[in-house]
Amino acid sequence: MLVEMPRHTEIFGSVKIHEMQRILKIDSGGFANPRAKDIPFDEIKDVFRRFAIIVPVKDEKTHLLEGVLRAIPFDCSVIVVSNSRRDAPDTYKMEKDMITNLHDLTQQEILLVHQKDPDLGFAFYEAGYDNLLDKAAVVRDGKAEGMIIGMLLAKSLGKDFIGFADADNYLPGSVREYVLDYAAGFCMAESPYSMVRLHWRYKPKVVEDKLYFKKWGRVSETTNKYLNLLISTCAGFETRVVITGNAGEHAMTTKLADILSYSTGYSIEPYHFVYLFDQFGLGAEIITDADAANAGIEIFQIETLNPHIHEEKGEEHVNNMLLGSLQTIYHCKLCNDYVRSKVLEELGDLLEFDKPKENVIMPPIGEIDTQKFVKLLESTAETFARFEQGAIRSKVEKKTQLKEESVQTL
């Protein structure tokens, strides 16, 4: 795989943000090139075997979800966290039936759980992490909450890399490329604390009955603008290095996932930057993790070769994303009055009060006992299923196994 070398790296404290890198050739020839990094496919395959791809889904078309799952390389483990409806028609059941059939055909390892399963909430409570539970001790609705569920399952599998793919992608081939791009980024990384964020080359829209290959979305442009303004005013030098503020398609090393805090809702992606700036950036008051600070935290931004076509969610969804993104920048510890004033101007009528509210922040997941967490899921949770080579392990089968083990012990 041939990837353009970054022309510049912005160093902001212990955080290194590489400028955008283009995918030059998905299947390369192994020739030396001073302007590009040629990554052998066996190195990429090695990353795949240590990689879990998480697919959060909520009431998407089953055909779309199936296309996404079929495109994920076989050597990767797949984790589907569903928040789809359970009443008639039971969308979750349709998803599970599709995954069962897909596993029968492919034998790829897939884990599946429903976000609102009461026993999932109980497992979080018993693991000492109740920060994403509502008053009924059930996991809240929200993309970030689903992502955290997926990350814990990935950790239970012993994976070194964790990535995300949206379930509403109309181009399965682009999903395969995303995973390749993630792996390429990790092959280039020098730090065990690294993240790969993707910038879609185009995001096509239909304009007057024709496809218009749009490059930027309103939310992305705005979020990037203010993240760059935040860096610029802190460092004293203007920069435009950040282009992936709202990158839903991103991946990170498990070591980095363990030390990050997470913002709820659609602010989770820009909050990655905000948290890293606050904890490891220029002027950070307290360094919370000396190992990460000394190793440096690398952020790769890779422009995909494929375009991205997904479901349009409407104006309300866009406004909610914009509000969530900018309010997390507003409350960044390093944010100054000038940046805050510009954020307030940008938000305008979207604000209900004089200033943006603070997003709910969930603490790092590094201290959770993932084996205890998954053991509880396997023994109690109705919706948890583990699709392995040649079999599906569900709650009933796990209970049978535990019973047999108990008899043998006696």
RODO-927169 format. One record per residue (C-alpha): x, y negated, z. Coordinates in nm, 4 decimals, always signed. Each point is the difference from the previous one (the first is absolute). Layout:
BEGIN
<r <X Y Z>>
...
***
This chain:
BEGIN
<r <+0.0000 +0.0000 +0.0000>>
<r <+0.1427 -0.3390 -0.0996>>
<r <-0.0745 -0.2944 +0.2303>>
<r <+0.1139 -0.3571 -0.0455>>
<r <+0.2443 -0.1163 +0.2668>>
<r <-0.1200 -0.2904 +0.2167>>
<r <+0.1533 -0.3274 -0.1085>>
<r <-0.0259 -0.1519 +0.3468>>
<r <-0.0648 +0.1089 +0.3569>>
<r <-0.1466 -0.2453 +0.2503>>
<r <+0.1542 +0.0624 +0.3434>>
<r <-0.2271 -0.1256 +0.2762>>
<r <+0.1536 +0.1057 +0.3296>>
<r <+0.0131 +0.3815 -0.0058>>
<r <-0.2583 +0.0171 -0.2784>>
<r <+0.1246 +0.0418 -0.3561>>
<r <-0.2573 -0.0681 -0.2717>>
<r <+0.1140 +0.1086 -0.3448>>
<r <-0.1269 -0.1922 -0.3005>>
<r <-0.2340 +0.1793 -0.2368>>
<r <+0.1459 +0.2998 -0.1852>>
<r <-0.1579 +0.1310 -0.3208>>
<r <-0.0378 +0.3616 -0.0972>>
<r <+0.2001 +0.0165 -0.3234>>
<r <-0.0429 +0.3699 -0.0763>>
<r <-0.1949 +0.2616 +0.1940>>
<r <+0.2065 +0.2823 -0.1515>>
<r <+0.3565 -0.1240 -0.0495>>
<r <+0.3055 +0.1464 -0.1709>>
<r <+0.2606 -0.0285 +0.2745>>
<r <+0.2139 -0.2651 -0.1688>>
<r <+0.2020 -0.2552 +0.1973>>
<r <-0.1491 -0.3491 -0.0078>>
<r <+0.1245 -0.2891 +0.2171>>
<r <-0.3410 -0.1690 -0.0086>>
<r <-0.2060 +0.3037 +0.0984>>
<r <-0.0046 +0.2862 +0.2480>>
<r <-0.0302 +0.3438 -0.1597>>
<r <-0.1514 +0.2408 +0.2530>>
<r <+0.0279 +0.3749 -0.0726>>
<r <-0.3319 +0.1833 +0.0159>>
<r <+0.1321 +0.2548 +0.2483>>
<r <+0.0493 -0.2850 +0.2502>>
<r <-0.3576 -0.1120 -0.0586>>
<r <-0.1228 +0.3581 +0.0455>>
<r <+0.1858 +0.0184 +0.3304>>
<r <-0.1928 -0.3072 +0.1201>>
<r <-0.3290 +0.1584 -0.1145>>
<r <+0.0567 +0.2994 +0.2267>>
<r <+0.0340 -0.2367 +0.2979>>
<r <-0.2913 -0.2219 -0.1019>>
<r <-0.3679 -0.0249 +0.0969>>
<r <-0.2427 -0.2088 -0.2068>>
<r <-0.3010 -0.1338 +0.1897>>
<r <-0.3225 -0.0721 -0.1877>>
<r <-0.2589 -0.1943 +0.2032>>
<r <-0.3443 +0.0321 -0.1594>>
<r <-0.3418 -0.1481 +0.0677>>
<r <-0.2920 +0.0885 -0.2275>>
<r <+0.2016 -0.0078 -0.3201>>
<r <-0.1035 +0.1968 -0.3071>>
<r <+0.1094 +0.3608 +0.0535>>
<r <+0.1423 +0.0132 -0.3538>>
<r <+0.2270 -0.2952 +0.0796>>
<r <+0.1253 +0.1614 +0.3196>>
<r <+0.0602 +0.3279 -0.1806>>
<r <+0.2061 -0.1740 -0.2691>>
<r <+0.2149 -0.1670 +0.2660>>
<r <+0.0604 +0.3273 +0.1833>>
<r <+0.0810 +0.1922 -0.3169>>
<r <+0.2619 -0.2599 -0.0941>>
<r <+0.2012 +0.0204 +0.3239>>
<r <+0.3131 +0.2143 -0.0601>>
<r <-0.0329 +0.3558 +0.1295>>
<r <+0.2987 -0.0115 +0.2366>>
<r <-0.1619 -0.2834 +0.1997>>
<r <-0.2469 +0.0739 +0.2771>>
<r <-0.3350 -0.1768 -0.0412>>
<r <-0.2061 -0.1418 +0.2864>>
<r <-0.3566 -0.1153 -0.0679>>
<r <-0.1634 -0.2127 +0.2697>>
<r <-0.3661 -0.0418 -0.0848>>
<r <-0.2397 -0.2564 +0.1419>>
<r <-0.2741 +0.0929 -0.2468>>
<r <-0.3652 +0.0398 +0.0918>>
<r <-0.1124 +0.3155 +0.1794>>
<r <-0.3780 -0.0381 -0.0337>>
<r <-0.1779 +0.1174 -0.3136>>
<r <+0.1552 +0.0046 -0.2491>>
<r <+0.3028 +0.1120 +0.2015>>
<r <+0.2855 -0.1565 -0.1966>>
<r <+0.2601 +0.1468 +0.2333>>
<r <-0.1270 +0.3526 -0.0720>>
<r <+0.0322 -0.0667 -0.3743>>
<r <+0.3565 -0.1180 +0.0573>>
<r <+0.0819 +0.3114 +0.2013>>
<r <-0.1538 +0.2302 -0.2613>>
<r <+0.2050 -0.1691 -0.2707>>
<r <+0.3203 +0.0269 +0.2046>>
<r <-0.0686 +0.3675 +0.0727>>
<r <-0.0347 +0.0690 -0.3706>>
<r <+0.3083 -0.2060 -0.0815>>
<r <+0.2039 +0.1906 +0.2559>>
<r <-0.1182 +0.3329 -0.1397>>
<r <+0.1361 -0.1078 -0.3379>>
<r <+0.3226 -0.1712 +0.1061>>
<r <+0.0978 +0.1382 +0.3447>>
<r <+0.1290 -0.3450 +0.0977>>
<r <+0.0085 -0.0760 +0.3719>>
<r <-0.2892 -0.2322 +0.0894>>
<r <-0.1264 -0.1181 +0.3387>>
<r <-0.3496 -0.1454 +0.0335>>
<r <-0.1830 -0.1674 +0.2867>>
<r <-0.2957 -0.2351 +0.0402>>
<r <+0.0758 -0.3291 +0.1711>>
<r <-0.3209 -0.0027 +0.2086>>
<r <+0.0332 +0.3561 +0.1319>>
<r <-0.0605 -0.0339 +0.3790>>
<r <+0.2674 +0.2602 +0.0707>>
<r <+0.2523 -0.2085 -0.1930>>
<r <-0.0760 -0.2865 +0.2390>>
<r <+0.0423 +0.2401 +0.2929>>
<r <+0.3389 +0.1096 -0.1346>>
<r <+0.1144 -0.3633 -0.0131>>
<r <-0.1265 -0.0569 +0.3536>>
<r <+0.1808 +0.3071 +0.1316>>
<r <+0.3171 -0.1058 -0.1824>>
<r <-0.0101 -0.3322 +0.1865>>
<r <-0.0692 -0.2163 -0.3065>>
<r <-0.3494 -0.1466 +0.0335>>
<r <+0.0780 -0.3250 -0.1814>>
<r <-0.2027 +0.0963 -0.3072>>
<r <-0.3050 +0.1341 +0.1869>>
<r <-0.3340 -0.1747 +0.0430>>
<r <-0.2068 -0.0034 +0.3207>>
<r <-0.1346 +0.3478 -0.0804>>
<r <+0.3591 +0.1346 -0.0248>>
<r <-0.0378 +0.0498 -0.3763>>
<r <+0.2559 -0.1331 -0.2487>>
<r <-0.1091 -0.3379 -0.1343>>
<r <-0.0805 -0.0589 -0.3644>>
<r <+0.2900 -0.1528 -0.1880>>
<r <+0.2743 +0.0737 -0.2481>>
<r <+0.2799 -0.0554 +0.2515>>
<r <-0.1519 +0.2481 +0.2435>>
<r <-0.0197 +0.2618 -0.2757>>
<r <+0.3620 -0.0640 -0.0923>>
<r <+0.1142 +0.0556 +0.3589>>
<r <-0.1875 +0.3321 +0.0103>>
<r <+0.1808 +0.1036 -0.3162>>
<r <+0.3398 -0.1050 +0.1341>>
<r <-0.0409 +0.2133 +0.3120>>
<r <-0.0921 +0.3009 -0.2127>>
<r <+0.3038 -0.0654 -0.2198>>
<r <+0.2226 -0.0119 +0.3072>>
<r <-0.1466 +0.3304 +0.1234>>
<r <+0.1236 +0.1567 -0.3258>>
<r <+0.3522 -0.1258 +0.0724>>
<r <+0.0107 -0.2324 -0.3021>>
<r <+0.2733 -0.2610 -0.0402>>
<r <-0.1973 -0.2199 -0.2415>>
<r <-0.3613 -0.1190 +0.0072>>
<r <-0.1805 -0.1619 -0.2949>>
<r <-0.3472 -0.1211 -0.0897>>
<r <-0.2168 +0.0209 -0.3105>>
<r <-0.3413 -0.1593 -0.0488>>
<r <-0.2850 +0.2383 -0.0816>>
<r <-0.1676 -0.2250 -0.2586>>
<r <+0.2678 +0.0124 -0.2714>>
<r <-0.1364 +0.0704 -0.3498>>
<r <+0.3422 +0.0977 -0.1385>>
<r <+0.1326 +0.3220 +0.1595>>
<r <+0.3264 -0.0381 -0.1918>>
<r <+0.0710 -0.3257 +0.1822>>
<r <-0.0365 +0.1762 +0.3360>>
<r <+0.2688 +0.2494 -0.1000>>
<r <+0.2252 -0.2891 -0.0954>>
<r <-0.0622 -0.1709 +0.3360>>
<r <+0.1333 +0.3045 +0.1847>>
<r <+0.3020 +0.0133 -0.2323>>
<r <+0.0616 -0.3704 +0.0636>>
<r <-0.0181 +0.0520 +0.3750>>
<r <+0.2519 +0.2830 -0.0212>>
<r <+0.2319 -0.2110 -0.2167>>
<r <-0.0046 -0.2751 +0.2612>>
<r <+0.0924 +0.2404 +0.2771>>
<r <+0.2825 +0.1401 -0.2143>>
<r <+0.1413 -0.3537 -0.0238>>
<r <-0.0462 -0.0842 +0.3680>>
<r <+0.3017 -0.0337 +0.2253>>
<r <-0.1985 -0.0389 +0.3223>>
<r <-0.2137 +0.2677 +0.1697>>
<r <-0.2453 -0.2823 +0.0668>>
<r <-0.1249 -0.0766 -0.3496>>
<r <-0.3221 -0.0767 -0.1835>>
<r <-0.0970 +0.0112 -0.3680>>
<r <-0.2806 -0.2299 -0.1164>>
<r <-0.1390 +0.0122 -0.3519>>
<r <-0.0932 -0.2904 -0.2232>>
<r <-0.2406 +0.1018 -0.2750>>
<r <+0.1295 -0.1045 -0.3377>>
<r <-0.3537 -0.0812 -0.1105>>
<r <-0.3451 +0.0129 +0.1550>>
<r <-0.2301 +0.0131 -0.3038>>
<r <-0.3444 -0.1594 +0.0054>>
<r <-0.2787 -0.0137 -0.2565>>
<r <-0.0369 -0.3538 -0.1380>>
<r <-0.2575 -0.0562 -0.2753>>
<r <-0.0107 +0.3712 -0.0880>>
<r <+0.3793 +0.0223 -0.0273>>
<r <+0.2686 +0.1229 +0.2372>>
<r <+0.2039 -0.2860 +0.1412>>
<r <+0.3235 +0.1178 +0.1602>>
<r <+0.0117 -0.2336 +0.2981>>
<r <+0.3251 -0.0065 +0.1962>>
<r <-0.1024 -0.1635 +0.3265>>
<r <-0.3067 +0.0077 +0.2227>>
<r <-0.1173 -0.3021 +0.2014>>
<r <+0.0592 +0.1616 +0.3385>>
<r <+0.3455 +0.1281 -0.0930>>
<r <+0.1155 -0.3351 -0.1353>>
<r <-0.1213 -0.1840 +0.3074>>
<r <+0.1402 +0.2457 +0.2546>>
<r <+0.3385 +0.0056 -0.1727>>
<r <+0.0065 -0.3800 -0.0101>>
<r <-0.0380 -0.0359 +0.3764>>
<r <+0.2302 +0.2870 +0.0951>>
<r <+0.2676 -0.1684 -0.2123>>
<r <-0.0785 -0.3372 +0.1549>>
<r <+0.0433 +0.1564 +0.3433>>
<r <+0.3453 +0.1345 -0.0903>>
<r <+0.0987 -0.3243 -0.1747>>
<r <-0.0836 -0.2289 +0.2904>>
<r <+0.1777 +0.2277 +0.2498>>
<r <+0.3143 +0.0433 -0.2102>>
<r <+0.0102 -0.3525 -0.1404>>
<r <+0.0282 +0.1252 -0.3591>>
<r <-0.2923 +0.0517 -0.2348>>
<r <-0.0632 +0.3546 -0.1183>>
<r <-0.2546 +0.1890 -0.2070>>
<r <+0.1352 +0.3445 +0.0787>>
<r <-0.3241 +0.1505 +0.1372>>
<r <-0.2336 +0.1254 -0.2734>>
<r <-0.1646 +0.2950 +0.1794>>
<r <-0.1793 -0.1607 +0.2931>>
<r <-0.3182 +0.2042 -0.0535>>
<r <+0.1564 +0.3165 -0.1408>>
<r <-0.2470 +0.2775 +0.0808>>
<r <+0.2313 +0.2388 -0.1815>>
<r <+0.2993 +0.0162 +0.2306>>
<r <+0.2138 +0.2546 +0.1802>>
<r <+0.2414 +0.0011 +0.2910>>
<r <+0.2384 +0.2232 +0.1868>>
<r <-0.1520 +0.1682 +0.3039>>
<r <+0.2628 -0.1741 +0.2128>>
<r <-0.1360 -0.3367 -0.1096>>
<r <-0.3622 +0.1129 +0.0369>>
<r <+0.0752 +0.0912 +0.3635>>
<r <+0.1102 -0.3501 +0.1017>>
<r <-0.2523 -0.2140 -0.1890>>
<r <-0.3130 -0.1446 +0.1534>>
<r <-0.3107 +0.0007 -0.2185>>
<r <-0.2683 -0.2590 -0.0659>>
<r <-0.3584 +0.1080 -0.0479>>
<r <-0.1997 -0.0275 -0.3198>>
<r <+0.1474 -0.1258 -0.3259>>
<r <+0.2688 -0.2039 +0.1726>>
<r <+0.2112 +0.3116 +0.0613>>
<r <+0.2247 -0.0466 -0.3067>>
<r <+0.0961 -0.3681 +0.0495>>
<r <+0.0380 +0.0676 +0.3709>>
<r <+0.2903 +0.2324 -0.0810>>
<r <+0.1944 -0.3096 -0.1054>>
<r <-0.1258 -0.2130 +0.2900>>
<r <+0.0887 +0.2621 +0.2603>>
<r <+0.3477 +0.0544 -0.1448>>
<r <+0.0595 -0.3766 -0.0141>>
<r <-0.1118 -0.0411 +0.3618>>
<r <+0.2056 +0.2912 +0.1337>>
<r <+0.3055 +0.0032 -0.2255>>
<r <-0.0044 -0.3237 -0.1995>>
<r <+0.2103 -0.3140 +0.0238>>
<r <-0.0735 -0.1603 +0.3365>>
<r <-0.1749 +0.3018 +0.1540>>
<r <-0.0065 -0.0539 +0.3776>>
<r <+0.0343 +0.3638 +0.1103>>
<r <+0.1370 +0.2902 -0.2043>>
<r <-0.2290 +0.2908 +0.0920>>
<r <+0.2038 +0.2762 -0.1680>>
<r <+0.3766 -0.0358 -0.0060>>
<r <+0.0522 +0.3061 -0.2235>>
<r <-0.2282 -0.1418 -0.2702>>
<r <+0.1531 -0.3459 +0.0318>>
<r <+0.3514 +0.1378 -0.0378>>
<r <-0.0896 +0.2282 -0.2918>>
<r <-0.1969 -0.2750 -0.1731>>
<r <-0.3506 +0.0333 -0.1401>>
<r <-0.0167 +0.0255 -0.3788>>
<r <-0.3064 -0.0956 -0.2032>>
<r <-0.0026 +0.1056 -0.3655>>
<r <-0.2490 -0.1600 -0.2408>>
<r <-0.0418 +0.2042 -0.3169>>
<r <-0.2040 -0.0989 -0.3037>>
<r <-0.1833 +0.2995 -0.1436>>
<r <+0.0054 +0.1019 -0.3624>>
<r <-0.3698 +0.0945 +0.0036>>
<r <-0.2836 -0.2488 +0.0465>>
<r <-0.2487 +0.0424 +0.2834>>
<r <-0.3731 +0.0271 -0.0644>>
<r <-0.2218 +0.0381 +0.3036>>
<r <-0.3541 -0.0656 +0.1201>>
<r <-0.0973 -0.3652 +0.0327>>
<r <-0.1250 -0.0645 +0.3545>>
<r <-0.1546 -0.3428 -0.0514>>
<r <+0.0592 -0.3553 +0.1221>>
<r <-0.0750 +0.0725 +0.3661>>
<r <+0.2678 +0.2687 +0.0092>>
<r <+0.2531 -0.2386 -0.1571>>
<r <-0.0822 -0.2743 +0.2519>>
<r <+0.0331 +0.2405 +0.2922>>
<r <+0.3411 +0.1100 -0.1278>>
<r <+0.1115 -0.3610 -0.0378>>
<r <-0.1202 -0.0975 +0.3458>>
<r <+0.1603 +0.3036 +0.1638>>
<r <+0.3306 -0.0594 -0.1776>>
<r <+0.0313 -0.3711 +0.0737>>
<r <-0.1140 +0.0166 +0.3605>>
<r <+0.2742 +0.2495 +0.0784>>
<r <+0.2552 -0.2405 -0.1533>>
<r <-0.1525 -0.2867 +0.1997>>
<r <+0.0592 +0.1862 +0.3276>>
<r <+0.3551 +0.1104 -0.0835>>
<r <+0.2334 -0.0943 +0.2874>>
<r <+0.2418 -0.1657 -0.2432>>
<r <-0.2730 -0.2031 -0.1699>>
<r <+0.0369 -0.3774 +0.0408>>
<r <-0.2563 -0.2801 -0.0075>>
<r <+0.0674 -0.0823 -0.3646>>
<r <-0.0738 +0.3546 -0.1196>>
<r <-0.3077 +0.0193 +0.2259>>
<r <-0.1374 -0.3230 -0.1442>>
<r <+0.0431 +0.1329 -0.3545>>
<r <-0.1727 +0.3266 +0.0928>>
<r <-0.2949 -0.1938 +0.1432>>
<r <-0.0276 -0.2013 -0.3217>>
<r <+0.0062 +0.3190 -0.2056>>
<r <-0.2687 +0.1738 +0.2029>>
<r <-0.2363 -0.2967 -0.0052>>
<r <-0.3630 +0.1164 +0.0083>>
<r <+0.0939 +0.3600 +0.0802>>
<r <+0.0702 -0.1021 +0.3609>>
<r <-0.2830 +0.0331 +0.2501>>
<r <+0.1901 -0.1838 +0.2741>>
<r <+0.2706 -0.2653 +0.0270>>
<r <+0.2778 +0.2532 -0.0392>>
<r <+0.0272 +0.3615 -0.1174>>
<r <-0.0688 +0.2690 +0.2569>>
<r <+0.2744 +0.2427 +0.0890>>
<r <-0.0100 +0.3439 -0.1565>>
<r <-0.0167 +0.2984 +0.2323>>
<r <+0.3490 +0.1497 +0.0196>>
<r <+0.0606 +0.3687 +0.0684>>
<r <+0.3322 +0.0957 +0.1611>>
<r <+0.2675 +0.2293 -0.1462>>
<r <-0.0750 +0.3706 -0.0330>>
<r <+0.3509 +0.1256 +0.0703>>
<r <-0.0733 +0.1219 +0.3536>>
<r <-0.3070 +0.2096 -0.0871>>
<r <+0.0434 +0.3747 +0.0425>>
<r <-0.1100 +0.0985 -0.3511>>
<r <+0.0107 +0.3745 +0.0661>>
<r <-0.2373 -0.0361 +0.2943>>
<r <-0.2181 -0.2280 -0.2112>>
<r <-0.0276 +0.2474 -0.2890>>
<r <-0.0463 +0.3001 +0.2296>>
<r <-0.3075 -0.1717 +0.1440>>
<r <-0.1298 -0.0700 -0.3496>>
<r <+0.0488 +0.3578 -0.1143>>
<r <-0.1761 +0.1446 +0.3023>>
<r <-0.3002 -0.2349 +0.0179>>
<r <-0.0519 -0.2321 -0.2995>>
<r <-0.2704 +0.1213 -0.2386>>
<r <+0.1237 -0.2035 -0.2953>>
<r <+0.3718 +0.0738 +0.0302>>
<r <+0.1244 +0.2441 -0.2632>>
<r <+0.3497 +0.1066 -0.0951>>
<r <+0.0299 +0.1410 -0.3519>>
<r <+0.3150 +0.2101 -0.0195>>
<r <+0.1455 +0.2506 -0.2422>>
<r <-0.2851 +0.2439 -0.0687>>
<r <-0.2295 -0.0977 +0.2873>>
<r <-0.1995 -0.2708 +0.1727>>
<r <+0.0390 -0.0327 +0.3712>>
<r <-0.3021 -0.1594 +0.1601>>
<r <-0.1285 -0.0299 +0.3539>>
<r <-0.1553 +0.3479 +0.0054>>
<r <+0.3123 +0.1738 -0.1347>>
<r <+0.2251 -0.1861 +0.2413>>
<r <-0.2195 +0.1012 +0.2948>>
<r <+0.0140 +0.3625 -0.1163>>
<r <+0.3793 -0.0180 -0.0171>>
<r <+0.0233 -0.1511 +0.3482>>
<r <-0.2265 +0.2743 +0.1347>>
<r <+0.2139 +0.2720 -0.1593>>
<r <+0.3158 -0.1548 +0.1414>>
<r <-0.1610 -0.0069 +0.3454>>
<r <-0.0904 +0.3714 -0.0215>>
<r <+0.3536 +0.0879 -0.1062>>
<r <+0.1394 -0.1940 +0.2964>>
<r <-0.2221 +0.1955 +0.2395>>
***
